[in-house]
Amino acid sequence: MARKRPVIDLETYNALDAYAIALNEYYKALRKAGFSETHAFWILGDRETFPDWIIPNLPNRIDNIPYEDDDED
């Protein structure tokens, strides 16, 4: 009989936990797809290779701050 795997509910984890889980799952998927350990770690090191849906984008707080220039020329 196959062992039932636990379901991971990402809402019960903080952002760092969710990030670590996503990295782990991405690594295991790369290895399962045939990538060597070296190549899998290389891909994990480059954030640009991650699909948009694997790790949610964090809000860009700098762009949301209104800029007021008090020093007018």
N, C-alpha and C positions, 0 to 999 in steps of 0.2 A: 504494500500500500504506500502511495506517495505521501511524503510529509507535507503538510500544509504550511506554506510560508506565511509569516506574519505580514499584514498589510501596514504600510507606512502611511500614517496620516500626517502630512506636512504641516497642518494647522496646529498640531500639538508641539511643534518644535520652534525654536527661535530661528532667526535668519542664518546664524552661523551653522547650526545643526543642519538646516535644510541645504545649505551650500555644500557641506561635507558629504551629506547623503547623495546629492546630485553628482559630485565629483566621483564618489565611489561607484555609483551606478554607471556613469559614463566610462570610467576605466574598465569595469567588468564587461561592458558592451564592446569596447574596443578590443579587448583580449579575446572575447568570444568571436568577434569578426575576423580574427586572425592576425591582429597587430602584435608585434613583439613587445616585451615590457618596455624597452627603450623607446620605441615609437609611440606607444601609448602614453608614457610619461611626457614625451616631447609634445604631443598633441594637447595633453592636459595643461602644460605650461603656457600655451598660447590661447588666451581668452577669446581671440578672434575666431578660433575654430569651433567654438561652442554653438550649437543651434540656439536660436532665440528662445525656444520653448523649454530648454533643459534647466536653465537657471534664470529666474525672472530678473529683468533689468531693475536696478535700484533707481529711485527717482533722482533726478538731477536737481539738487537743491540750489545750486549756484544760479542756474538759469531762471529760477522762480523768484529770485530776490530782485525787486525793482531797483533800477539804477537811477540815482538822482545826481546830477552834476551841478553842484552849487557854484562851481567856479566857471562862470560864463565869460567868454572873451569879448 
